[in-house]
Amino acid sequence: MTAITDSLARPVLADSASTSRPVPAVTMDRIADDYWDDTIADFDDVCQEQLMAFAKLRWPGTVHEPMVFRINGEIVGGTLMMIQPLPLGVGALAVAKWGPMLRDVHRADALALYEGMVARLIEEYADRGGMFLSILPRATLTATHPEYLHLMARGFE
């Protein structure tokens, strides 16, 4: 994505990384690999790193897990998780590169939704799966980066 289209497509979501807003009841589930690229094709946040066609060629040694986030059954976001086993079988690294993505970045609750998606990823991959979790949010040209600030507030480094 070019700098111009990125700045047009990515509004500033909030000035704070606070989690004081109510977080929507977000659920997360895995979908079939074959449906992933079609499912995210109309997401505002979609990028090449999140496409299965790209990731399988770029990162062939990882396990790919396409995850969707829903509110009341409606898909509102998603992320392609890449699972990389660590040497000597000591664990695994779960990576969301330029994710999680929002279907609609103009939602009034966009940042709260992002916070809810991050919470589900922490629960699934760090808490239940015992993996190291790396979430790399999309780059932005705006003066603030609410997603990055939220991740820092949650303890990501």
ROKOLKE-540451 format. One record per atom (N, C-alpha, C): residue in one letter; z, y, x; residue number from 0. Coordinates in Angstrom, 2 decimals, always signed. Layout:
ROKOLKE-540451
LOZA; resn; up; north; east; resi
LOZA; A; Z; Y; X; NUM $
...
//
This chain:
ROKOLKE-540451
LOZA; resn; up; north; east; resi
LOZA; M; +0.00; -1.16; +0.85; 0 $
LOZA; M; +0.00; +0.00; +0.00; 0 $
LOZA; M; +0.00; +1.23; +0.90; 0 $
LOZA; T; -0.77; +2.19; +0.59; 1 $
LOZA; T; -0.83; +3.39; +1.41; 1 $
LOZA; T; +0.34; +4.31; +1.13; 1 $
LOZA; A; +0.55; +5.25; +2.05; 2 $
LOZA; A; +1.66; +6.19; +1.89; 2 $
LOZA; A; +1.50; +7.00; +0.60; 2 $
LOZA; I; +0.29; +7.34; +0.25; 3 $
LOZA; I; +0.06; +8.16; -0.94; 3 $
LOZA; I; +0.38; +7.37; -2.20; 3 $
LOZA; T; -0.13; +6.16; -2.32; 4 $
LOZA; T; +0.13; +5.39; -3.53; 4 $
LOZA; T; +1.58; +4.97; -3.60; 4 $
LOZA; D; +2.22; +4.71; -2.45; 5 $
LOZA; D; +3.63; +4.35; -2.46; 5 $
LOZA; D; +4.47; +5.50; -3.00; 5 $
LOZA; S; +4.16; +6.72; -2.59; 6 $
LOZA; S; +4.95; +7.85; -3.05; 6 $
LOZA; S; +4.73; +8.13; -4.53; 6 $
LOZA; L; +3.57; +7.79; -5.05; 7 $
LOZA; L; +3.31; +8.00; -6.47; 7 $
LOZA; L; +3.94; +6.90; -7.32; 7 $
LOZA; A; +3.91; +5.67; -6.82; 8 $
LOZA; A; +4.37; +4.54; -7.61; 8 $
LOZA; A; +5.87; +4.32; -7.54; 8 $
LOZA; R; +6.56; +4.98; -6.65; 9 $
LOZA; R; +7.97; +4.68; -6.41; 9 $
LOZA; R; +8.85; +5.90; -6.67; 9 $
LOZA; P; +9.34; +6.09; -7.90; 10 $
LOZA; P; +10.20; +7.24; -8.18; 10 $
LOZA; P; +11.58; +7.04; -7.56; 10 $
LOZA; V; +12.26; +8.13; -7.35; 11 $
LOZA; V; +13.64; +8.04; -6.90; 11 $
LOZA; V; +14.45; +7.51; -8.08; 11 $
LOZA; L; +15.17; +6.43; -7.88; 12 $
LOZA; L; +15.89; +5.79; -8.97; 12 $
LOZA; L; +17.24; +6.44; -9.23; 12 $
LOZA; A; +17.90; +6.90; -8.18; 13 $
LOZA; A; +19.22; +7.52; -8.33; 13 $
LOZA; A; +19.62; +8.14; -7.01; 13 $
LOZA; D; +20.62; +9.01; -7.05; 14 $
LOZA; D; +21.10; +9.64; -5.83; 14 $
LOZA; D; +22.28; +8.89; -5.22; 14 $
LOZA; S; +22.75; +7.85; -5.86; 15 $
LOZA; S; +23.95; +7.17; -5.40; 15 $
LOZA; S; +23.75; +5.68; -5.41; 15 $
LOZA; A; +24.46; +5.00; -4.52; 16 $
LOZA; A; +24.43; +3.54; -4.50; 16 $
LOZA; A; +25.62; +2.97; -5.25; 16 $
LOZA; S; +26.28; +3.77; -6.03; 17 $
LOZA; S; +27.48; +3.34; -6.75; 17 $
LOZA; S; +27.13; +2.25; -7.76; 17 $
LOZA; T; +28.07; +1.34; -7.93; 18 $
LOZA; T; +27.89; +0.30; -8.95; 18 $
LOZA; T; +28.71; +0.61; -10.19; 18 $
LOZA; S; +28.99; +1.90; -10.42; 19 $
LOZA; S; +29.81; +2.28; -11.56; 19 $
LOZA; S; +29.05; +2.18; -12.88; 19 $
LOZA; R; +27.74; +2.14; -12.85; 20 $
LOZA; R; +26.95; +1.99; -14.06; 20 $
LOZA; R; +27.08; +0.56; -14.58; 20 $
LOZA; P; +26.98; +0.37; -15.89; 21 $
LOZA; P; +27.01; -1.01; -16.38; 21 $
LOZA; P; +25.78; -1.76; -15.87; 21 $
LOZA; V; +26.00; -2.94; -15.32; 22 $
LOZA; V; +24.90; -3.76; -14.82; 22 $
LOZA; V; +24.43; -4.63; -15.97; 22 $
LOZA; P; +23.12; -4.61; -16.26; 23 $
LOZA; P; +22.61; -5.42; -17.37; 23 $
LOZA; P; +22.89; -6.91; -17.14; 23 $
LOZA; A; +22.98; -7.66; -18.23; 24 $
LOZA; A; +23.17; -9.10; -18.14; 24 $
LOZA; A; +21.84; -9.72; -17.70; 24 $
LOZA; V; +21.72; -9.91; -16.40; 25 $
LOZA; V; +20.49; -10.40; -15.80; 25 $
LOZA; V; +20.66; -11.88; -15.48; 25 $
LOZA; T; +19.67; -12.68; -15.89; 26 $
LOZA; T; +19.66; -14.09; -15.52; 26 $
LOZA; T; +18.52; -14.30; -14.52; 26 $
LOZA; M; +18.63; -15.38; -13.75; 27 $
LOZA; M; +17.62; -15.68; -12.74; 27 $
LOZA; M; +17.24; -17.15; -12.85; 27 $
LOZA; D; +15.95; -17.42; -12.78; 28 $
LOZA; D; +15.52; -18.81; -12.74; 28 $
LOZA; D; +14.23; -18.93; -11.94; 28 $
LOZA; R; +14.01; -20.12; -11.45; 29 $
LOZA; R; +12.83; -20.40; -10.63; 29 $
LOZA; R; +11.66; -20.77; -11.53; 29 $
LOZA; I; +10.47; -20.29; -11.14; 30 $
LOZA; I; +9.27; -20.70; -11.86; 30 $
LOZA; I; +8.36; -21.47; -10.91; 30 $
LOZA; A; +7.36; -22.13; -11.46; 31 $
LOZA; A; +6.44; -22.93; -10.66; 31 $
LOZA; A; +5.62; -22.05; -9.72; 31 $
LOZA; D; +5.42; -22.54; -8.51; 32 $
LOZA; D; +4.65; -21.81; -7.50; 32 $
LOZA; D; +3.29; -21.35; -8.04; 32 $
LOZA; D; +2.63; -22.23; -8.79; 33 $
LOZA; D; +1.28; -21.94; -9.28; 33 $
LOZA; D; +1.23; -20.75; -10.24; 33 $
LOZA; Y; +2.34; -20.40; -10.88; 34 $
LOZA; Y; +2.36; -19.30; -11.85; 34 $
LOZA; Y; +2.87; -17.99; -11.26; 34 $
LOZA; W; +3.40; -18.03; -10.03; 35 $
LOZA; W; +4.06; -16.87; -9.46; 35 $
LOZA; W; +3.15; -15.64; -9.35; 35 $
LOZA; D; +2.01; -15.76; -8.68; 36 $
LOZA; D; +1.16; -14.59; -8.45; 36 $
LOZA; D; +0.68; -13.97; -9.77; 36 $
LOZA; D; +0.36; -14.79; -10.75; 37 $
LOZA; D; -0.04; -14.26; -12.05; 37 $
LOZA; D; +1.14; -13.57; -12.76; 37 $
LOZA; T; +2.33; -14.12; -12.60; 38 $
LOZA; T; +3.52; -13.55; -13.26; 38 $
LOZA; T; +3.83; -12.15; -12.74; 38 $
LOZA; I; +3.68; -11.93; -11.43; 39 $
LOZA; I; +4.06; -10.64; -10.85; 39 $
LOZA; I; +2.90; -9.66; -10.72; 39 $
LOZA; A; +1.72; -10.04; -11.15; 40 $
LOZA; A; +0.53; -9.20; -10.97; 40 $
LOZA; A; +0.67; -7.80; -11.56; 40 $
LOZA; D; +1.43; -7.66; -12.65; 41 $
LOZA; D; +1.57; -6.34; -13.28; 41 $
LOZA; D; +2.89; -5.65; -12.93; 41 $
LOZA; F; +3.65; -6.17; -11.98; 42 $
LOZA; F; +4.90; -5.53; -11.56; 42 $
LOZA; F; +4.58; -4.23; -10.83; 42 $
LOZA; D; +5.34; -3.18; -11.11; 43 $
LOZA; D; +5.16; -1.92; -10.39; 43 $
LOZA; D; +5.46; -2.08; -8.90; 43 $
LOZA; D; +6.40; -2.94; -8.56; 44 $
LOZA; D; +6.84; -3.11; -7.17; 44 $
LOZA; D; +6.09; -4.20; -6.40; 44 $
LOZA; V; +5.06; -4.79; -6.97; 45 $
LOZA; V; +4.40; -5.91; -6.30; 45 $
LOZA; V; +3.79; -5.45; -4.98; 45 $
LOZA; C; +3.84; -6.34; -3.99; 46 $
LOZA; C; +3.26; -6.07; -2.68; 46 $
LOZA; C; +2.83; -7.39; -2.06; 46 $
LOZA; Q; +2.06; -7.33; -0.99; 47 $
LOZA; Q; +1.50; -8.53; -0.39; 47 $
LOZA; Q; +2.58; -9.52; +0.06; 47 $
LOZA; E; +3.70; -9.03; +0.58; 48 $
LOZA; E; +4.75; -9.91; +1.08; 48 $
LOZA; E; +5.35; -10.78; -0.03; 48 $
LOZA; Q; +5.19; -10.37; -1.28; 49 $
LOZA; Q; +5.75; -11.10; -2.40; 49 $
LOZA; Q; +4.74; -12.04; -3.05; 49 $
LOZA; L; +3.51; -12.05; -2.58; 50 $
LOZA; L; +2.50; -12.94; -3.15; 50 $
LOZA; L; +2.58; -14.32; -2.52; 50 $
LOZA; M; +2.54; -15.35; -3.34; 51 $
LOZA; M; +2.59; -16.71; -2.85; 51 $
LOZA; M; +1.38; -17.00; -1.95; 51 $
LOZA; A; +0.21; -16.50; -2.34; 52 $
LOZA; A; -1.01; -16.72; -1.55; 52 $
LOZA; A; -0.83; -16.18; -0.13; 52 $
LOZA; F; -0.20; -15.04; +0.01; 53 $
LOZA; F; +0.04; -14.44; +1.33; 53 $
LOZA; F; +1.16; -15.17; +2.07; 53 $
LOZA; A; +2.29; -15.38; +1.40; 54 $
LOZA; A; +3.48; -15.94; +2.05; 54 $
LOZA; A; +3.25; -17.35; +2.58; 54 $
LOZA; K; +2.52; -18.17; +1.85; 55 $
LOZA; K; +2.29; -19.54; +2.32; 55 $
LOZA; K; +1.47; -19.56; +3.61; 55 $
LOZA; L; +0.55; -18.61; +3.75; 56 $
LOZA; L; -0.24; -18.52; +4.98; 56 $
LOZA; L; +0.55; -17.84; +6.10; 56 $
LOZA; R; +1.29; -16.80; +5.78; 57 $
LOZA; R; +2.01; -16.00; +6.77; 57 $
LOZA; R; +3.27; -16.70; +7.26; 57 $
LOZA; W; +3.96; -17.40; +6.37; 58 $
LOZA; W; +5.23; -18.05; +6.69; 58 $
LOZA; W; +5.17; -19.54; +6.31; 58 $
LOZA; P; +4.32; -20.34; +6.97; 59 $
LOZA; P; +4.14; -21.74; +6.55; 59 $
LOZA; P; +5.36; -22.63; +6.80; 59 $
LOZA; G; +6.27; -22.24; +7.67; 60 $
LOZA; G; +7.43; -23.08; +7.98; 60 $
LOZA; G; +8.61; -22.86; +7.07; 60 $
LOZA; T; +8.46; -22.02; +6.05; 61 $
LOZA; T; +9.57; -21.76; +5.14; 61 $
LOZA; T; +9.33; -22.43; +3.79; 61 $
LOZA; V; +10.41; -22.64; +3.07; 62 $
LOZA; V; +10.33; -23.11; +1.68; 62 $
LOZA; V; +10.26; -21.86; +0.82; 62 $
LOZA; H; +9.31; -21.83; -0.10; 63 $
LOZA; H; +9.13; -20.65; -0.97; 63 $
LOZA; H; +9.70; -20.95; -2.35; 63 $
LOZA; E; +10.54; -20.03; -2.82; 64 $
LOZA; E; +11.16; -20.18; -4.14; 64 $
LOZA; E; +10.90; -18.93; -4.96; 64 $
LOZA; P; +9.92; -18.99; -5.87; 65 $
LOZA; P; +9.65; -17.83; -6.74; 65 $
LOZA; P; +10.68; -17.74; -7.86; 65 $
LOZA; M; +11.42; -16.63; -7.86; 66 $
LOZA; M; +12.51; -16.44; -8.81; 66 $
LOZA; M; +12.20; -15.26; -9.72; 66 $
LOZA; V; +12.42; -15.44; -11.02; 67 $
LOZA; V; +12.27; -14.33; -11.97; 67 $
LOZA; V; +13.63; -13.95; -12.52; 67 $
LOZA; F; +13.75; -12.68; -12.88; 68 $
LOZA; F; +14.97; -12.15; -13.48; 68 $
LOZA; F; +14.63; -11.78; -14.92; 68 $
LOZA; R; +15.54; -12.10; -15.83; 69 $
LOZA; R; +15.31; -11.84; -17.25; 69 $
LOZA; R; +16.49; -11.11; -17.88; 69 $
LOZA; I; +16.17; -10.30; -18.87; 70 $
LOZA; I; +17.17; -9.74; -19.76; 70 $
LOZA; I; +16.73; -10.11; -21.17; 70 $
LOZA; N; +17.59; -10.80; -21.89; 71 $
LOZA; N; +17.26; -11.27; -23.25; 71 $
LOZA; N; +15.94; -12.04; -23.28; 71 $
LOZA; G; +15.68; -12.85; -22.26; 72 $
LOZA; G; +14.49; -13.68; -22.20; 72 $
LOZA; G; +13.25; -13.00; -21.65; 72 $
LOZA; E; +13.27; -11.69; -21.54; 73 $
LOZA; E; +12.10; -10.95; -21.04; 73 $
LOZA; E; +12.16; -10.84; -19.51; 73 $
LOZA; I; +11.04; -11.15; -18.85; 74 $
LOZA; I; +10.97; -11.02; -17.40; 74 $
LOZA; I; +10.96; -9.54; -17.04; 74 $
LOZA; V; +11.97; -9.12; -16.25; 75 $
LOZA; V; +12.12; -7.71; -15.86; 75 $
LOZA; V; +12.01; -7.51; -14.35; 75 $
LOZA; G; +11.97; -8.60; -13.61; 76 $
LOZA; G; +11.88; -8.50; -12.16; 76 $
LOZA; G; +11.67; -9.87; -11.55; 76 $
LOZA; G; +11.57; -9.87; -10.24; 77 $
LOZA; G; +11.39; -11.14; -9.55; 77 $
LOZA; G; +11.44; -10.95; -8.04; 77 $
LOZA; T; +11.53; -12.07; -7.35; 78 $
LOZA; T; +11.43; -12.05; -5.90; 78 $
LOZA; T; +11.01; -13.41; -5.40; 78 $
LOZA; L; +10.19; -13.40; -4.39; 79 $
LOZA; L; +9.80; -14.63; -3.72; 79 $
LOZA; L; +10.78; -14.84; -2.58; 79 $
LOZA; M; +11.64; -15.82; -2.72; 80 $
LOZA; M; +12.62; -16.14; -1.68; 80 $
LOZA; M; +11.99; -17.09; -0.68; 80 $
LOZA; M; +12.25; -16.83; +0.57; 81 $
LOZA; M; +11.80; -17.73; +1.64; 81 $
LOZA; M; +13.05; -18.32; +2.29; 81 $
LOZA; I; +13.10; -19.64; +2.36; 82 $
LOZA; I; +14.24; -20.34; +2.93; 82 $
LOZA; I; +13.82; -20.90; +4.28; 82 $
LOZA; Q; +14.53; -20.47; +5.32; 83 $
LOZA; Q; +14.25; -20.90; +6.69; 83 $
LOZA; Q; +15.44; -21.68; +7.22; 83 $
LOZA; P; +15.26; -22.99; +7.48; 84 $
LOZA; P; +16.38; -23.74; +8.07; 84 $
LOZA; P; +16.69; -23.21; +9.47; 84 $
LOZA; L; +17.98; -23.19; +9.80; 85 $
LOZA; L; +18.41; -22.76; +11.13; 85 $
LOZA; L; +18.39; -23.95; +12.09; 85 $
LOZA; P; +18.28; -23.68; +13.38; 86 $
LOZA; P; +18.24; -24.77; +14.37; 86 $
LOZA; P; +19.49; -25.67; +14.28; 86 $
LOZA; L; +19.29; -26.92; +14.61; 87 $
LOZA; L; +20.35; -27.94; +14.64; 87 $
LOZA; L; +20.98; -28.20; +13.27; 87 $
LOZA; G; +20.31; -27.74; +12.20; 88 $
LOZA; G; +20.79; -28.00; +10.85; 88 $
LOZA; G; +22.10; -27.32; +10.52; 88 $
LOZA; V; +22.40; -26.20; +11.20; 89 $
LOZA; V; +23.68; -25.53; +10.97; 89 $
LOZA; V; +23.70; -24.66; +9.72; 89 $
LOZA; G; +22.61; -24.59; +9.01; 90 $
LOZA; G; +22.55; -23.78; +7.80; 90 $
LOZA; G; +21.13; -23.35; +7.52; 90 $
LOZA; A; +21.02; -22.31; +6.72; 91 $
LOZA; A; +19.69; -21.80; +6.35; 91 $
LOZA; A; +19.80; -20.31; +6.10; 91 $
LOZA; L; +18.66; -19.66; +6.23; 92 $
LOZA; L; +18.53; -18.23; +5.97; 92 $
LOZA; L; +17.65; -18.06; +4.74; 92 $
LOZA; A; +18.15; -17.34; +3.73; 93 $
LOZA; A; +17.37; -17.03; +2.53; 93 $
LOZA; A; +16.93; -15.57; +2.63; 93 $
LOZA; V; +15.62; -15.34; +2.57; 94 $
LOZA; V; +15.07; -14.00; +2.79; 94 $
LOZA; V; +14.29; -13.53; +1.57; 94 $
LOZA; A; +14.61; -12.31; +1.12; 95 $
LOZA; A; +13.80; -11.61; +0.11; 95 $
LOZA; A; +13.14; -10.45; +0.84; 95 $
LOZA; K; +11.88; -10.61; +1.19; 96 $
LOZA; K; +11.18; -9.58; +1.94; 96 $
LOZA; K; +10.46; -8.65; +0.96; 96 $
LOZA; W; +10.88; -7.40; +0.92; 97 $
LOZA; W; +10.38; -6.39; -0.01; 97 $
LOZA; W; +10.70; -6.78; -1.44; 97 $
LOZA; G; +11.85; -7.35; -1.62; 98 $
LOZA; G; +12.30; -7.74; -2.93; 98 $
LOZA; G; +13.79; -7.48; -3.06; 98 $
LOZA; P; +14.35; -7.66; -4.23; 99 $
LOZA; P; +13.67; -8.01; -5.46; 99 $
LOZA; P; +12.83; -6.86; -6.02; 99 $
LOZA; M; +11.83; -7.23; -6.77; 100 $
LOZA; M; +10.88; -6.27; -7.35; 100 $
LOZA; M; +11.21; -6.03; -8.81; 100 $
LOZA; L; +10.95; -4.82; -9.25; 101 $
LOZA; L; +11.08; -4.48; -10.67; 101 $
LOZA; L; +9.70; -4.57; -11.33; 101 $
LOZA; R; +9.69; -5.06; -12.53; 102 $
LOZA; R; +8.45; -5.04; -13.29; 102 $
LOZA; R; +8.09; -3.60; -13.66; 102 $
LOZA; D; +9.12; -2.81; -14.05; 103 $
LOZA; D; +8.91; -1.42; -14.48; 103 $
LOZA; D; +9.90; -0.51; -13.75; 103 $
LOZA; V; +9.43; +0.21; -12.73; 104 $
LOZA; V; +10.31; +1.08; -11.95; 104 $
LOZA; V; +10.72; +2.34; -12.72; 104 $
LOZA; H; +10.11; +2.58; -13.87; 105 $
LOZA; H; +10.42; +3.78; -14.66; 105 $
LOZA; H; +11.49; +3.53; -15.72; 105 $
LOZA; R; +12.04; +2.33; -15.77; 106 $
LOZA; R; +13.12; +2.02; -16.71; 106 $
LOZA; R; +14.29; +2.96; -16.46; 106 $
LOZA; A; +14.95; +3.36; -17.52; 107 $
LOZA; A; +16.12; +4.24; -17.38; 107 $
LOZA; A; +17.24; +3.55; -16.60; 107 $
LOZA; D; +17.31; +2.21; -16.70; 108 $
LOZA; D; +18.37; +1.46; -16.03; 108 $
LOZA; D; +17.86; +0.75; -14.77; 108 $
LOZA; A; +16.84; +1.30; -14.13; 109 $
LOZA; A; +16.19; +0.62; -13.00; 109 $
LOZA; A; +17.16; +0.28; -11.87; 109 $
LOZA; L; +17.98; +1.22; -11.47; 110 $
LOZA; L; +18.89; +0.93; -10.36; 110 $
LOZA; L; +19.98; -0.06; -10.78; 110 $
LOZA; A; +20.48; +0.06; -11.99; 111 $
LOZA; A; +21.46; -0.91; -12.48; 111 $
LOZA; A; +20.83; -2.30; -12.54; 111 $
LOZA; L; +19.58; -2.37; -12.95; 112 $
LOZA; L; +18.87; -3.64; -12.97; 112 $
LOZA; L; +18.74; -4.20; -11.56; 112 $
LOZA; Y; +18.37; -3.35; -10.60; 113 $
LOZA; Y; +18.27; -3.78; -9.20; 113 $
LOZA; Y; +19.61; -4.36; -8.74; 113 $
LOZA; E; +20.69; -3.66; -9.07; 114 $
LOZA; E; +22.03; -4.12; -8.70; 114 $
LOZA; E; +22.32; -5.49; -9.31; 114 $
LOZA; G; +21.91; -5.69; -10.55; 115 $
LOZA; G; +22.10; -6.98; -11.21; 115 $
LOZA; G; +21.30; -8.09; -10.54; 115 $
LOZA; M; +20.07; -7.77; -10.13; 116 $
LOZA; M; +19.24; -8.77; -9.45; 116 $
LOZA; M; +19.86; -9.15; -8.11; 116 $
LOZA; V; +20.35; -8.17; -7.37; 117 $
LOZA; V; +21.00; -8.44; -6.09; 117 $
LOZA; V; +22.24; -9.32; -6.31; 117 $
LOZA; A; +23.00; -9.03; -7.35; 118 $
LOZA; A; +24.19; -9.84; -7.65; 118 $
LOZA; A; +23.82; -11.30; -7.91; 118 $
LOZA; R; +22.73; -11.55; -8.65; 119 $
LOZA; R; +22.30; -12.92; -8.90; 119 $
LOZA; R; +21.88; -13.60; -7.60; 119 $
LOZA; L; +21.19; -12.88; -6.71; 120 $
LOZA; L; +20.77; -13.47; -5.43; 120 $
LOZA; L; +21.98; -13.85; -4.58; 120 $
LOZA; I; +22.97; -12.98; -4.55; 121 $
LOZA; I; +24.20; -13.27; -3.79; 121 $
LOZA; I; +24.87; -14.51; -4.35; 121 $
LOZA; E; +25.00; -14.58; -5.68; 122 $
LOZA; E; +25.63; -15.74; -6.31; 122 $
LOZA; E; +24.90; -17.03; -5.99; 122 $
LOZA; E; +23.57; -17.00; -6.10; 123 $
LOZA; E; +22.78; -18.22; -5.93; 123 $
LOZA; E; +22.68; -18.66; -4.47; 123 $
LOZA; Y; +22.31; -17.75; -3.61; 124 $
LOZA; Y; +22.00; -18.14; -2.23; 124 $
LOZA; Y; +23.19; -18.08; -1.28; 124 $
LOZA; A; +24.02; -17.06; -1.37; 125 $
LOZA; A; +25.17; -16.95; -0.47; 125 $
LOZA; A; +26.36; -17.75; -0.99; 125 $
LOZA; D; +26.76; -17.47; -2.24; 126 $
LOZA; D; +27.96; -18.12; -2.77; 126 $
LOZA; D; +27.74; -19.61; -3.05; 126 $
LOZA; R; +26.76; -19.96; -3.88; 127 $
LOZA; R; +26.54; -21.37; -4.24; 127 $
LOZA; R; +25.81; -22.13; -3.14; 127 $
LOZA; G; +24.80; -21.50; -2.53; 128 $
LOZA; G; +23.99; -22.21; -1.54; 128 $
LOZA; G; +24.55; -22.18; -0.13; 128 $
LOZA; G; +25.52; -21.30; +0.12; 129 $
LOZA; G; +26.12; -21.22; +1.45; 129 $
LOZA; G; +25.15; -20.76; +2.52; 129 $
LOZA; M; +24.13; -20.00; +2.14; 130 $
LOZA; M; +23.12; -19.53; +3.09; 130 $
LOZA; M; +23.41; -18.10; +3.54; 130 $
LOZA; F; +22.86; -17.76; +4.69; 131 $
LOZA; F; +22.81; -16.37; +5.09; 131 $
LOZA; F; +21.75; -15.72; +4.21; 131 $
LOZA; L; +22.05; -14.57; +3.65; 132 $
LOZA; L; +21.12; -13.91; +2.73; 132 $
LOZA; L; +20.66; -12.60; +3.34; 132 $
LOZA; S; +19.35; -12.44; +3.44; 133 $
LOZA; S; +18.75; -11.21; +3.96; 133 $
LOZA; S; +17.86; -10.63; +2.87; 133 $
LOZA; I; +18.17; -9.39; +2.47; 134 $
LOZA; I; +17.36; -8.70; +1.46; 134 $
LOZA; I; +16.79; -7.46; +2.13; 134 $
LOZA; L; +15.48; -7.40; +2.22; 135 $
LOZA; L; +14.79; -6.29; +2.86; 135 $
LOZA; L; +14.07; -5.49; +1.79; 135 $
LOZA; P; +14.64; -4.36; +1.35; 136 $
LOZA; P; +13.99; -3.59; +0.28; 136 $
LOZA; P; +12.72; -2.93; +0.76; 136 $
LOZA; R; +11.87; -2.59; -0.19; 137 $
LOZA; R; +10.63; -1.88; +0.13; 137 $
LOZA; R; +10.91; -0.58; +0.83; 137 $
LOZA; A; +10.02; -0.22; +1.73; 138 $
LOZA; A; +10.10; +1.08; +2.38; 138 $
LOZA; A; +9.79; +2.17; +1.36; 138 $
LOZA; T; +10.30; +3.35; +1.60; 139 $
LOZA; T; +10.04; +4.46; +0.70; 139 $
LOZA; T; +9.84; +5.74; +1.51; 139 $
LOZA; L; +9.09; +6.65; +0.94; 140 $
LOZA; L; +8.88; +7.95; +1.59; 140 $
LOZA; L; +9.75; +9.03; +0.98; 140 $
LOZA; T; +10.60; +8.64; +0.04; 141 $
LOZA; T; +11.45; +9.62; -0.63; 141 $
LOZA; T; +12.63; +10.00; +0.27; 141 $
LOZA; A; +13.30; +11.08; -0.07; 142 $
LOZA; A; +14.43; +11.57; +0.74; 142 $
LOZA; A; +15.61; +10.60; +0.72; 142 $
LOZA; T; +15.77; +9.88; -0.37; 143 $
LOZA; T; +16.85; +8.89; -0.46; 143 $
LOZA; T; +16.26; +7.52; -0.73; 143 $
LOZA; H; +17.02; +6.50; -0.43; 144 $
LOZA; H; +16.57; +5.12; -0.66; 144 $
LOZA; H; +17.71; +4.39; -1.38; 144 $
LOZA; P; +17.75; +4.51; -2.72; 145 $
LOZA; P; +18.86; +3.96; -3.50; 145 $
LOZA; P; +19.07; +2.46; -3.30; 145 $
LOZA; E; +17.99; +1.70; -3.17; 146 $
LOZA; E; +18.14; +0.26; -2.99; 146 $
LOZA; E; +18.85; -0.04; -1.67; 146 $
LOZA; Y; +18.43; +0.64; -0.60; 147 $
LOZA; Y; +19.06; +0.47; +0.70; 147 $
LOZA; Y; +20.53; +0.87; +0.63; 147 $
LOZA; L; +20.83; +1.99; +0.00; 148 $
LOZA; L; +22.21; +2.45; -0.12; 148 $
LOZA; L; +23.05; +1.44; -0.89; 148 $
LOZA; H; +22.48; +0.85; -1.94; 149 $
LOZA; H; +23.20; -0.17; -2.70; 149 $
LOZA; H; +23.49; -1.38; -1.82; 149 $
LOZA; L; +22.51; -1.83; -1.07; 150 $
LOZA; L; +22.72; -2.98; -0.20; 150 $
LOZA; L; +23.79; -2.71; +0.85; 150 $
LOZA; M; +23.79; -1.51; +1.41; 151 $
LOZA; M; +24.82; -1.14; +2.38; 151 $
LOZA; M; +26.20; -1.13; +1.72; 151 $
LOZA; A; +26.28; -0.63; +0.49; 152 $
LOZA; A; +27.55; -0.60; -0.24; 152 $
LOZA; A; +28.05; -2.02; -0.53; 152 $
LOZA; R; +27.13; -2.97; -0.68; 153 $
LOZA; R; +27.50; -4.37; -0.93; 153 $
LOZA; R; +27.86; -5.12; +0.34; 153 $
LOZA; G; +27.68; -4.47; +1.51; 154 $
LOZA; G; +28.06; -5.12; +2.78; 154 $
LOZA; G; +26.91; -5.67; +3.59; 154 $
LOZA; F; +25.69; -5.45; +3.15; 155 $
LOZA; F; +24.54; -5.87; +3.95; 155 $
LOZA; F; +24.41; -4.94; +5.14; 155 $
LOZA; E; +23.97; -5.47; +6.26; 156 $
LOZA; E; +23.77; -4.65; +7.46; 156 $
LOZA; E; +22.37; -4.82; +7.99; 156 $
//
